[in-house]
């Protein structure tokens, strides 16, 4: 580790709130070379507040003529934004519902907002949204959210402290009549018994959260709008607790309001005329279309029927020379991996898992599927993240050794396995990835059946309480994303399958990490957790990649670090 990397990492681990109002919250650095800013080092506290960058004098983000990036990430142009128009984005699978406490989607991020929003260009930093700041007590037990004044839900009811408490208690309390815990970090943080001991409306614009013990990066989780903290109108939930997610009229505070959903085809949103960020959004409407076939999405972009979609390897090659299309690489990183059911007698055997890892030539697959992907050399953390170990190399491709491991496991004549997969909206094309893995495993003696499942089912399979007992697939391809937060990513491996429930040593390390206030101890636990994942062959890492997004060159003001469209406009 170089001096700059070590210094940045040390700053990342030492930085903490001092109990003062933080106009900037520092999220953990997206890579080990970027140090957090805007907060005072205080080694006596447990966590680093996520960075909320200074807002403009009006509290709004810079206009597209200022700091907003162009679709290429180059210097922004001096063009004045054009009002009006419809932006259409295409995805491969339908959105099953629009309750942000259940799951996240591109549409939800336009309808609903959380306390903070991701900075459009500074990856790992946040801007004030429904909260203007957060205070953290010196002992790390009390988080005080200072809410934005004058915000309304789309139904005209006020956004205030009571609304925040309603939303948080909905996720925290299984006995709440409107309960929805969500398969996300919010559901884990709020629903973990005994973790959050108090959710209180101090006054109309102040909410206080009290923890039973300091939780590293709890403030980062609170700041992450994609973690399940979107605010919903209590009146809308109470009017239709079971069905509002299918028809969330009036539900959010975001720049766009729900108008219509045609199942299997589209979600249509329209401009919020009372949006708190004055003058925005610029667009009249925003549409999320479901186009399952990648070739059809590509054709729709070329013909101007859509303005953007996420692409994988085959489409990248076809679009790279198109003068009317911009290819954008977008953080965060997403990694593809194989998870296992540890209750299964075959997949639960570490010798079988080792044989699978030895049977897969990840480098050849990655080279074929995407020029933007890299082999993930070990597991737990992506390269460049704080605490990532470079001395652990995963089992290399060796089909002879794979057959030997399989024989040692008691299967000299091979064994039958089912590999489940879906087509995730980000990262590698999992259908092509599954087919490649199937062929390579068969060469090593495995008989692999492929089973495609819908995206929401696969997505939900990757979330659960730490130490969960069940996992629905014998083995499955899934994705894990990272905002550069090592704690969140390592903690996620306790719940992405039922691995941790069968390996208590890893859960013990998780608890140590959760309570570690000493930076050196925390780094040590990070390393121990990665070693344990390797020793157990807990999951099989495959590749990590940035999201590659294809957009029409008419698009202006597009976030490259988030998924917001309040500042997007269309050039003539």
C-alpha positions in Angstrom: 0.0 0.0 0.0 1.4 3.4 -1.0 1.8 6.3 1.3 -1.1 8.2 -0.4 -3.4 5.2 -0.2 -2.5 4.6 3.4 -3.0 8.2 4.4 -6.4 8.4 2.7 -7.5 5.1 4.2 -6.5 6.3 7.7 -8.4 9.5 7.2 -11.4 7.6 6.1 -11.3 5.4 9.2 -10.6 8.2 11.7 -13.0 10.9 10.4 -16.1 11.4 12.5 -18.8 13.8 13.5 -18.2 16.0 16.5 -21.9 16.6 17.4 -22.0 19.8 15.3 -24.4 20.2 12.4 -22.6 18.9 9.3 -23.3 20.8 6.2 -21.2 18.2 4.4 -21.5 14.5 5.1 -18.5 12.3 4.0 -19.4 9.0 2.6 -16.6 6.4 2.6 -14.2 7.1 -0.3 -15.1 5.3 -3.5 -11.5 4.2 -3.7 -8.6 4.2 -1.4 -7.0 7.2 -3.1 -9.8 9.7 -2.3 -9.9 11.1 1.1 -13.2 12.4 2.7 -13.7 16.1 3.2 -15.5 18.6 5.3 -15.5 16.9 8.7 -13.3 17.1 11.7 -11.2 14.1 12.7 -12.3 12.7 16.1 -10.8 9.3 17.0 -13.1 8.9 20.0 -16.2 8.3 17.9 -17.3 5.3 16.1 -18.2 6.3 12.6 -17.6 8.8 9.8 -20.6 10.9 8.7 -21.4 10.7 5.1 -20.4 13.8 3.3 -23.2 16.2 2.4 -21.6 18.7 0.1 -22.3 22.4 0.5 -25.6 23.3 -1.2 -26.0 26.4 -3.3 -27.5 29.4 -1.5 -31.0 28.3 -2.5 -30.4 24.8 -1.4 -30.7 23.6 -4.9 -28.1 21.8 -7.0 -26.1 23.7 -9.6 -27.9 24.2 -12.9 -26.9 22.3 -16.0 -24.9 25.4 -17.1 -22.7 25.0 -14.0 -21.5 21.8 -12.3 -23.8 19.3 -13.9 -21.9 16.9 -16.2 -22.6 16.3 -19.8 -23.4 12.7 -20.8 -19.8 12.1 -21.7 -18.5 13.4 -18.3 -16.7 16.2 -20.1 -16.8 19.9 -19.2 -20.4 21.1 -19.1 -21.6 23.2 -22.0 -22.9 26.8 -21.7 -26.2 25.9 -23.2 -29.3 27.1 -21.4 -31.7 24.3 -20.4 -34.7 23.7 -22.6 -38.0 23.2 -20.8 -40.4 20.5 -21.7 -40.1 17.2 -23.6 -40.4 13.5 -22.6 -37.4 11.4 -21.6 -37.8 7.6 -22.1 -35.6 5.1 -20.5 -35.7 1.3 -21.3 -35.1 -1.6 -19.0 -35.2 -5.4 -19.7 -37.7 -6.4 -17.0 -41.0 -4.9 -15.7 -41.1 -3.1 -12.4 -43.2 -5.3 -10.1 -44.3 -2.5 -7.8 -43.5 1.1 -6.8 -43.2 0.9 -3.0 -39.6 2.1 -2.3 -39.6 0.2 1.0 -39.9 -3.1 -0.9 -37.4 -2.6 -3.6 -35.7 0.1 -5.6 -36.1 1.0 -9.3 -35.3 3.8 -11.6 -39.0 4.9 -11.4 -38.9 5.0 -7.6 -35.9 7.2 -7.6 -37.9 9.9 -9.5 -41.1 9.6 -7.4 -39.6 9.3 -3.9 -36.7 11.0 -2.1 -34.6 10.3 1.0 -32.9 12.6 3.4 -30.0 13.1 1.0 -29.3 12.5 -2.7 -26.1 11.4 -4.3 -23.9 14.1 -5.7 -24.2 14.2 -9.5 -20.4 14.2 -10.2 -18.6 13.6 -6.9 -19.0 9.9 -6.4 -19.4 9.0 -2.7 -20.7 12.4 -1.7 -24.2 13.5 -1.0 -26.3 16.7 -1.3 -29.1 17.8 1.0 -32.5 16.6 -0.1 -35.4 16.2 2.4 -32.9 16.8 5.2 -30.6 19.8 5.2 -28.1 18.2 7.6 -27.6 15.5 10.2 -26.1 15.8 13.7 -24.3 12.8 15.3 -23.7 12.8 19.0 -20.2 12.3 20.4 -21.0 8.8 21.6 -22.4 7.8 18.1 -25.8 6.8 19.6 -28.0 9.7 18.6 -28.7 10.9 15.0 -30.6 14.1 14.6 -32.1 14.9 11.2 -32.8 18.5 10.4 -35.6 18.5 7.7 -36.1 20.9 4.8 -39.0 23.3 5.4 -41.9 23.7 3.0 -41.8 20.3 1.2 -45.1 18.7 0.2 -45.9 15.2 -0.9 -47.6 15.0 -4.3 -51.0 14.6 -2.7 -50.5 18.1 -1.0 -49.9 16.8 2.5 -46.9 18.2 4.3 -43.6 16.4 4.6 -42.6 16.8 8.2 -41.1 15.0 11.2 -44.3 13.0 11.8 -44.2 11.7 8.2 -40.6 10.6 8.6 -41.4 8.8 11.9 -44.3 7.1 10.2 -42.1 5.8 7.3 -39.3 4.6 9.6 -41.6 2.9 12.0 -43.3 1.2 9.1 -40.0 -0.5 8.3 -38.8 -1.0 11.9 -41.9 -2.5 13.6 -43.2 -5.9 12.4 -46.4 -5.2 14.5 -47.0 -1.9 12.7 -50.3 -2.3 10.7 -48.6 -0.8 7.6 -45.4 -2.8 8.1 -43.0 -3.4 5.1 -39.5 -4.1 6.2 -38.0 -4.2 2.8 -35.2 -6.3 1.4 -32.6 -3.5 1.7 -30.2 -1.8 4.2 -33.1 0.2 5.6 -35.0 -2.9 6.4 -31.9 -4.4 8.1 -30.9 -1.3 10.0 -34.4 -0.4 11.3 -35.7 -3.9 11.7 -32.7 -5.4 13.5 -34.1 -6.1 17.0 -32.7 -3.8 19.6 -30.5 -1.8 17.1 -32.7 1.3 16.8 -34.2 2.0 20.2 -35.9 5.3 19.5 -37.5 7.1 16.6 -38.9 10.5 17.7 -40.3 13.7 16.2 -38.7 16.4 18.3 -40.5 19.2 16.5 -42.1 19.5 13.0 -38.7 19.7 11.3 -36.5 17.6 13.6 -36.3 13.8 13.9 -34.1 12.0 16.5 -32.9 8.4 16.1 -31.4 6.6 19.0 -29.2 3.5 18.8 -28.4 0.9 21.4 -24.8 0.9 20.4 -22.6 2.8 17.9 -23.0 1.3 14.5 -20.2 2.0 12.0 -21.5 3.8 8.9 -25.1 4.0 10.1 -25.1 7.6 8.9 -23.9 6.5 5.5 -26.8 4.0 5.3 -29.2 6.8 6.3 -27.8 9.0 3.6 -28.1 6.4 0.8 -31.3 7.1 -1.0 -31.1 3.7 -2.7 -31.0 1.8 0.6 -34.8 2.0 1.1 -35.2 5.3 2.9 -37.6 6.9 0.3 -40.3 8.9 2.0 -44.0 8.0 1.2 -47.1 10.1 2.1 -48.6 8.5 5.2 -52.1 9.4 3.8 -51.4 7.4 0.6 -50.3 4.3 2.6 -53.2 4.4 5.0 -55.7 4.8 2.2 -54.5 1.6 0.5 -51.9 -0.3 2.5 -51.7 -3.3 0.2 -52.3 -1.8 -3.2 -50.7 1.7 -3.3 -47.5 0.2 -4.7 -49.3 -0.6 -7.9 -50.9 2.9 -8.2 -48.9 5.4 -6.1 -50.8 8.5 -7.0 -49.6 11.4 -4.7 -47.2 9.1 -2.9 -43.8 10.9 -3.1 -42.0 14.2 -2.9 -39.7 13.8 -5.9 -39.4 15.8 -9.1 -41.9 13.5 -11.0 -45.3 12.3 -10.0 -46.9 9.0 -10.8 -49.4 9.1 -13.6 -49.9 5.6 -15.1 -48.5 2.1 -15.0 -49.2 -0.4 -17.8 -48.0 -3.8 -16.5 -45.3 -5.2 -18.7 -45.0 -2.1 -20.8 -44.3 1.2 -19.1 -44.5 3.5 -16.0 -45.3 7.1 -16.9 -44.4 10.0 -14.6 -45.2 13.7 -15.0 -43.5 16.9 -13.8 -44.1 17.9 -10.2 -45.1 21.6 -10.4 -44.5 22.1 -6.7 -41.1 20.6 -6.4 -39.0 22.1 -3.7 -35.9 22.5 -6.0 -37.3 25.6 -7.7 -37.3 25.6 -11.5 -36.9 21.9 -11.7 -37.5 19.4 -13.2 -37.0 20.6 -16.8 -38.8 17.7 -18.4 -42.6 17.5 -18.8 -42.6 13.7 -18.4 -40.4 10.7 -17.7 -41.2 7.2 -18.9 -39.7 3.9 -18.0 -40.4 1.3 -20.7 -40.0 -2.4 -20.5 -38.3 -3.8 -23.6 -37.0 -7.4 -22.8 -35.0 -7.9 -25.9 -31.5 -6.1 -26.0 -31.6 -5.8 -29.7 -35.0 -4.1 -29.6 -33.7 -1.7 -27.0 -30.7 -0.9 -29.2 -33.0 -0.3 -32.2 -35.4 1.9 -30.2 -32.4 4.1 -29.2 -31.2 4.4 -32.8 -34.7 5.3 -34.0 -35.2 7.9 -31.2 -38.0 6.1 -29.4 -36.0 6.0 -26.2 -33.2 8.2 -24.9 -31.2 5.8 -22.7 -30.7 2.2 -21.7 -28.0 0.1 -19.9 -25.9 -2.0 -22.2 -23.7 -5.1 -22.0 -20.9 -6.4 -24.2 -22.7 -7.2 -27.5 -24.5 -3.8 -27.7 -21.4 -1.9 -26.7 -19.6 -3.1 -29.9 -22.5 -2.0 -32.0 -22.9 1.4 -30.5 -19.3 2.4 -30.0 -19.1 4.0 -33.5 -22.5 5.6 -33.6 -22.2 9.4 -33.7 -25.7 9.9 -32.2 -25.0 7.8 -29.1 -22.8 8.4 -26.1 -21.5 5.5 -24.1 -21.2 6.4 -20.4 -19.4 4.5 -17.7 -21.2 5.0 -14.4 -20.1 4.1 -10.9 -20.7 2.3 -8.6 -19.0 -1.0 -9.3 -21.2 -4.1 -9.6 -19.8 -7.6 -9.2 -21.2 -10.9 -10.4 -20.8 -13.9 -8.2 -22.2 -17.3 -7.5 -24.1 -17.9 -4.3 -25.0 -21.3 -2.8 -27.6 -23.0 -0.6 -25.7 -24.2 2.4 -28.6 -26.5 3.3 -28.1 -28.4 0.0 -26.0 -31.6 0.4 -24.1 -30.9 -2.8 -23.8 -27.1 -2.9 -23.1 -27.0 0.8 -19.9 -29.1 0.4 -16.8 -26.8 0.3 -15.0 -29.3 -1.9 -17.7 -29.1 -4.5 -17.6 -25.3 -4.3 -13.8 -25.4 -4.7 -14.2 -27.6 -7.7 -16.7 -25.2 -9.3 -14.3 -22.3 -8.8 -11.4 -24.3 -10.4 -13.6 -25.3 -13.3 -14.4 -21.7 -14.4 -12.0 -19.8 -16.6 -13.2 -16.3 -15.5 -10.7 -14.4 -17.6 -11.8 -15.9 -20.9 -15.4 -15.3 -20.1 -14.9 -11.7 -19.0 -12.8 -10.9 -22.1 -15.6 -12.2 -24.3 -18.5 -10.5 -22.5 -17.4 -6.9 -21.9 -14.4 -4.7 -22.4 -15.5 -2.8 -19.2 -15.3 -5.8 -16.9 -12.4 -7.0 -14.8 -11.9 -10.4 -13.1 -12.5 -10.1 -9.3 -9.2 -11.6 -8.0 -10.5 -12.3 -4.5 -13.6 -11.7 -2.5 -15.3 -9.6 0.1 -14.2 -6.2 -1.2 -13.6 -4.9 -4.7 -10.0 -3.8 -5.6 -9.3 -0.3 -4.4 -11.8 -0.4 -1.5 -10.4 0.4 2.0 -9.1 -2.8 3.5 -9.1 -4.8 0.3 -6.5 -7.7 0.6 -4.3 -8.2 -2.4 -2.5 -11.2 -0.9 -5.5 -13.6 -1.3 -5.8 -15.0 -4.8 -8.9 -17.0 -5.5 -8.7 -20.6 -6.8 -7.4 -20.4 -10.4 -8.7 -22.1 -13.5 -7.6 -25.7 -13.4 -10.0 -28.3 -14.8 -7.7 -31.2 -13.8 -7.7 -29.9 -10.2 -11.5 -29.4 -10.5 -12.0 -33.1 -11.3 -9.7 -34.1 -8.5 -11.7 -31.9 -6.0 -14.9 -33.3 -7.3 -13.6 -36.9 -6.8 -12.4 -36.0 -3.3 -15.9 -34.8 -2.5 -17.2 -38.3 -3.5 -18.4 -37.6 -7.0 -15.9 -39.4 -9.3 -18.5 -39.7 -12.1 -19.6 -36.1 -11.8 -22.6 -34.5 -10.2 -25.8 -32.7 -11.2 -26.4 -29.0 -10.3 -28.8 -26.3 -11.2 -27.5 -22.8 -11.8 -30.3 -20.1 -11.5 -29.9 -16.7 -13.0 -31.8 -13.6 -14.1 -31.0 -10.7 -16.4 -29.9 -7.9 -14.0 -30.3 -4.3 -15.2 -26.7 -3.6 -14.4 -23.3 -5.3 -14.9 -22.7 -8.3 -17.1 -25.2 -10.2 -19.2 -26.0 -13.1 -16.9 -27.7 -15.2 -19.6 -24.5 -15.3 -21.6 -22.4 -15.6 -18.4 -24.5 -18.6 -17.2 -24.2 -20.3 -20.6 -20.4 -19.9 -20.5 -20.1 -21.2 -17.0 -22.3 -24.2 -17.9 -20.0 -25.2 -20.7 -16.8 -24.9 -18.7 -18.3 -26.8 -15.7 -19.4 -29.6 -17.9 -15.8 -30.0 -19.1 -14.8 -30.6 -15.5 -17.4 -33.3 -14.8 -20.4 -31.3 -13.7 -23.9 -31.7 -15.4 -25.4 -28.2 -15.1 -29.0 -27.3 -15.8 -29.7 -23.6 -16.3 -32.9 -22.1 -14.8 -33.9 -18.5 -15.6 -36.0 -16.6 -12.9 -37.4 -13.1 -12.9 -35.3 -10.2 -11.8 -37.2 -9.2 -8.6 -37.1 -12.8 -7.3 -33.3 -13.0 -7.9 -32.9 -9.5 -6.4 -34.8 -10.3 -3.2 -32.8 -13.6 -2.9 -29.7 -11.5 -2.4 -31.1 -9.7 0.7 -32.1 -11.0 4.1 -31.3 -10.6 7.7 -27.7 -11.3 8.8 -27.4 -15.0 9.5 -30.5 -16.0 7.5 -31.3 -19.7 7.5 -32.8 -20.3 4.0 -31.7 -19.6 0.4 -34.0 -20.4 -2.5 -31.5 -21.7 -5.1 -29.1 -24.5 -5.2 -26.6 -22.1 -6.8 -27.3 -18.8 -8.4 -25.7 -15.9 -10.3 -26.3 -12.6 -8.6 -24.8 -9.1 -8.3 -23.4 -7.1 -5.4 -22.9 -3.4 -5.7 -20.6 -1.1 -3.9 -20.5 2.6 -3.1 -16.9 2.3 -1.8 -18.2 1.5 1.7 -16.2 -1.5 3.0 -18.4 -2.0 6.0 -21.6 -2.2 4.0 -20.1 -4.5 1.4 -18.6 -6.9 3.9 -21.7 -6.9 6.1 -23.7 -7.8 3.0 -22.1 -11.2 2.8 -23.9 -12.2 6.0 -27.2 -12.1 4.2 -26.7 -12.7 0.4 -27.2 -16.4 1.1 -27.5 -18.6 4.1 -23.7 -19.0 4.3 -23.3 -17.1 7.6 -25.8 -19.2 9.5 -23.7 -22.3 8.7 -20.4 -20.5 9.4 -20.7 -18.8 12.9 -17.0 -17.8 12.7 -17.9 -15.3 10.0 -20.9 -13.9 12.0 -18.5 -13.4 14.9 -16.2 -11.4 12.7 -19.2 -9.4 11.5 -20.1 -8.5 15.1 -16.4 -7.5 15.7 -16.5 -5.3 12.7 -19.8 -3.7 13.7 -18.4 -2.7 17.1 -14.8 -1.9 16.1 -14.0 1.8 16.9 -10.2 1.5 16.5 -9.2 2.1 12.9 -6.4 -0.5 13.0 -8.7 -3.1 14.5 -11.3 -2.4 11.9 -8.8 -3.0 9.1 -7.7 -6.2 10.8 -11.3 -7.5 10.9 -11.8 -6.5 7.3 -8.9 -8.7 6.4 -10.0 -11.6 8.6 -13.5 -11.6 7.0 -12.0 -11.8 3.5 -9.8 -14.7 4.6 -12.8 -16.5 6.1 -14.7 -16.1 2.9 -11.8 -17.6 1.0 -11.3 -20.5 3.5 -15.0 -21.4 3.3 -15.2 -20.9 -0.5 -18.3 -19.0 0.6 -19.1 -17.5 -2.7 -17.4 -17.6 -6.1 -16.3 -14.2 -7.4 -16.5 -13.8 -11.1 -16.1 -10.2 -12.4 -16.8 -6.6 -11.5 -17.7 -3.8 -13.9 -18.9 -0.3 -14.1 -22.4 0.2 -15.5 -22.3 1.2 -19.2 -25.1 3.4 -20.2 -26.0 4.3 -23.8 -27.7 7.7 -24.2 -28.8 9.9 -27.1 -26.5 12.8 -27.7 -29.6 15.1 -27.2 -29.5 14.4 -23.5 -28.1 17.1 -21.2 -27.6 17.4 -17.5 -27.4 13.6 -16.9 -26.0 12.4 -13.6 -23.0 10.2 -14.0 -22.9 9.2 -10.3 -26.6 8.6 -9.6 -30.0 8.0 -11.2 -31.7 11.4 -11.0 -33.4 13.2 -13.8 -34.5 16.4 -12.2 -31.7 18.3 -14.0 -32.0 16.5 -17.3 -33.2 18.3 -20.4 -33.3 17.5 -24.1 -31.5 19.6 -26.7 -33.3 20.3 -30.0 
